Amino acid sequence: MASVATGVAPTPLRRSKLAWLFHDGFVVVRRNLIQSVRVPESIFFSLVQPVIFVLMFAYVFGGAIPIPGQDAADAYRQYLIPGIFGQTVAFAAAASTVGLADDLHKGIVDRFRSLPMSASAVLFGRTAADAIQQIGVLVVLSITGFVVGWRISNGVASAVLAYLLLLLFAYTVAWVGAWVGLHMPNPQTASTAGLIWLFPLTFLSNAFVPLAGMPAVVKTIAEWNPVSTLVLACRELFGNPTGIQQDLPGAPWSLQHPEAYTLISCVIVIAIFSVLAVRKYRRTTG
């Protein structure tokens, strides 16, 4: 039976601006996740790289790096895995940088502009999708860690909190990566710019070596580096060796309260770079 046209316009959905932001943002999240699944090569290499780091540090450097206060043969492997976790989620920023620069270069962002959607939703979708993708990476890394001897010794609840903290950090640095990506003229440049600031951020930390052996200036930087406190918080929550004594007189507040310092750092960075990224996005696409 043929439909009868009534001539009545459909009633538009009534949502607040915040509700539309989340609705449009989740649509972009879904789009980015589907896009990543359709490129299995990128998923494969994003999983292989951190696994190589685990195997290389565990079997090549592990015997040469002592952990203060730990004499067990597998002490470094217990110490290492949370550091690999921290480095891996920090590198989520590079995915945001390259992904956003690629969307700008291909004109995908221009298509978003033609739709009645919030500019913030595009960036929210990109950063959230890049953080969500880290779940699979953390699962693979955890399995690899168990294979090389890493164990969770502080209960399931604390481990869940550690994983949530890692995902929050991934989301945080993704906003920094998005801001960097908006300044890049093409994906090739973005692939370099997205990594160049991450190497000092992750290696000037306690991710791979204890702080005790560092020069004074480098040690001070590492003590206040959010990557160091993220990794330290995860080691405490997982029940792994920390390599430091936070209760010593004069220990910085960041090391005495790594969970709180990491959370505060994430909130501050998101507050700053979400505003900067949205402002740059509007200027770039306006």
N, C-alpha and C positions, 0 to 999 in steps of 0.2 A: 504494500500500500504506500502510495506517495506521501511524503511528509507534508504537512500543511504549515506554511510560513505564517507566523502570527504577527510579525513585524515588531515584536517586543525585543529590545536590546537586552542581552544577558546582564545580570546584575554583577558588577565587579566585586571581587573579594575585598573585604574590609580587614586590613591588618595595620598594626602600628609600623612605624619606620623600623623599629628594632626587629619586629617579627619578619618584615620583608628582607631585612639585612640577613638574618639567619636563613630564611627560606632560599634566597638567591645564592647565599654563600654555600649552602649544602648542595645546590644544583651544580655549582662550579666544582665543589669537592668531588662529586660523583663523576663529572666530566674528566677531571684530572686523573682520578683513579682508573677509570676505564681506559683512558689514553695510555697510562703506564702499563696496564695489563696487555695491551695490544702491541707493546714493544718488549717482548720477553728478554731480548738481549740486554736491555738496560737493567732489568731486574736481576739478571744473572750476574752482571759485573758489579752491581751494587752489593750483592751478597758475597761475591768471591773476595773482594778487596779486604774487608775486615777479617774474614777467615784467614787470609794469608798473613795479616798482621798478628793474629793470635798464634798461629803455628810458628812464625818467624821468631817472635819475642819469646815464646814459651820454650822452644827447643834450641834456638841459636844463642839468645842473649840471657836466658833465664839463669843459667848456672853462674854467670859472671856478675849478677846484680844481687847483692845481699839485702835482706829486709831487716831493718833495725828491730831487735827484740824477737826475731823469729829464726829458729834453727832447723825447722822442718825442711825436708828436701823439696816439697811442693809449695813452699811458702810464696815464692815469686809467682807461681801460676795462680794461686789464690788472690794475690795482690794485683795481678795483671788484668784479669778479665773485666772488673769494673772500670779500669782505665780504658780498655778497648771500647766498652760501652759508651763511655763519655766522649771519646774521640769520634765514634761513629755517629752519634746523634748530633754532635757539633757540625759534622759535615753535611747534615741535612740542609744547611744554609746554601751550600753550593748548588743543590738541586733546585732550590727556589730561584737563585740567581740565573741559572741557565734556562730554566723553564719559562720564567717570565720574559727574559730577553728573547727567547725563541717565539713566544706568543706575540710579542710586539713586532718582531721581524716579519712574521708570516701574516700579520694583519688580523690575527684572531681577536686581539684586544679591540680593534676597530669594529668587529662584529658585536662584541659585548657592548660597545658604546651605542650601537644602534638599537639596543634593547632597553626597555624601561627598568633598569636595574641599578642598584647602588654601586658606586665606584669602590666602596669599601668591601662589598661582597666579593668582587673579583680577587682582591688581595687576600681576604679571609679564606676564600676557597683554595687558593694556591698554597698558602702557608699551612692550613689545616691538612690538606691532602699530603703534603710532603712530610708532615709529622706522623700522620697515620701510616704511611708507607714504612716508617721505622719499626712498626710492630713486627712485621715479618723479618726484618733484619735482626732485631733483638732476639727473636725466637731461634733463628739459625745460629747466632752467636752464642746463645745460652747452651744449645746442644753441643756446639764445638767446645765450649768451655768445659762441659761435663766430660767430654771425651778426653781432654788433656788433663783433667784432675780437679777442676774448679767445683766447689760445692757451696750451697746455700746453707748456712749454719745458724740462722737467727729466726727461723719460722716463716711461714707462708705470708702472713700479714705484712711483716716488715719487707719481704721481697716484693710484694705487690706495690707497696709505697715507693720502693726504689725504682721499679719500672715506670710508675706514674711520674715520678720526678724526672726520669730520663726523657719521657715523651713531652713533658712540659718544656724541658730545655730545648728539645728538637723544635717545638713550635716557636719558642722564643728566638732562636737563631735564624729560623726561617724568615722572620720579619726583617732581620738585618740583611739576609740574602735577597729578599724581595726589593728592599731599598737599593741595594747595590745593582741588582739586575735592571732596575728602571733607568740607571745612568749609563748602561752599556749600549753601544751602537749596533752590536750584532752578537749572536750566540758564541762565536769564536772568541771574541774578547771577553765575554762573560764567563767562559769556561776557565780562563786564567784568573780573572779578577775575583771569581767566586771562591777560589782556593787560596790565593796568596795571603790573605789575612787569617785563614784558619790554621795554617801550619804553626805560626808562632803562638796562637791562642791555645792550641792543644799541646804543643811540645814544651812551652813554658809553664808547665803544670806538673802535678804529681801523677799523671796518668801512667807513666812508664817507669819512672825512677823516684825514689824517696826524696823528700825535700832536703834532708840533712846534708847531702853531699853537694848542694848547689852553692855557688858564690853568693855573697850576702845580698847584692842588689837583685840578682835573678831570683833568689829565694823569696825576697820580699814581694816581688811581682807575682810569683807563683802562689804565695800564700793568699793573696787577694784576688787571684784569677778565679772567676766563677766555675771554670772547668775543674780546677783543683777541688773546690768545695763540693761540686756535684759528685765527683769521683769519690771523695772522702765520705760523703753522705751515703753513697751507695755501698761502699765497703762496710760502713757501720751497719747499715740495714741488712746487708747480706750476711754479716758476721764474718767478714774476711779481714786479714791483717791490714792495718792502716799505715804502718811504717812511721808513725809519729806519736807523740804524747801530747795530746791537746791540753792536759791539765797542768803542764809545766808553767811556772811563773813567767809571765811575759809572752805567752802564746797569744797570737792575734785572735780577735773575736771571731773572725771568719772561720778559723779552724776549731774553735771551741763550740761553735754553733753552725756547722756546715749546712744543715737542712734549712735553717732560718735564713742564712746568708744567701743560699742558692735561690730560695723562693723570692726574697726581696730583690735580688738581682734580676730574676726573670720578669717580675712585675714592672720594674723600672725600665728595662730594655724594651719590653712590649709597649709600654706607655709612650716611650720616646719614638721608637722606630715605626710603630703603626701610624702615628700622626705624620711623621716625615714621609713614609712610603705613600700614604693616601694623598698627601699634598703633592708629591712628585708625580704620582699617577695622573692626577687631574691636570697638572700642567703639561705633562707629556702627551696626553690624549685629548687635551682641550682644543 
